[in-house]
Amino acid sequence: MSGKYGPSDVTVTLEDAPGGTARNVHNFILNGIAAKDIARMMQSDCLGDAWEEHIPTGKKAAEPITLEGIWDTTASTGTHAIFGTVDDGPNDDGRELVITFGDSKTWTVDVRLTSYSVVASNDSVQKFIAELQPTGAAVWGP
């Protein structure tokens, strides 16, 4: 089925540790999330060219992802349990991140949790901010 979709049509799962259990995190995310693939380019203009030129290098990447959401201390399934420990083990597996958009289109990539913070401010509930660094191929599913 094709058509238009809204935020209620999105699901996001992330493993709670490298190689861990996939947990739903979409109900905590406040700032949205984007699946962004990029092609690496090399500047190729020559001496005397008036305009910059670029050619693809053949390498692709996925952009780093910043998540901001409601801080939750529920054991096993809360954001503190999922994001509370950054990934610092060089031999650890990545964490699988799966974003499912409307019409069941999925974007899957392994990521490393590179930073995690809890933020308290006036007139707001406590929030978390997590930085995810993709580590390999991002794959679009059906």
Secondary structure, DSSP 4 states (H G I P E B T S, - for coil): ------GGG-EEEEESSTT--EEE-TTTBSS-----EEEEEEE-PPTT-SS--EEEEEEEEE--EEEEEE----TTTSHHHHHSS----TTSPPEEEEEEEGGGEEEEEEEEEEEEEEE--TTS--EEEEEEEE-S--EE--
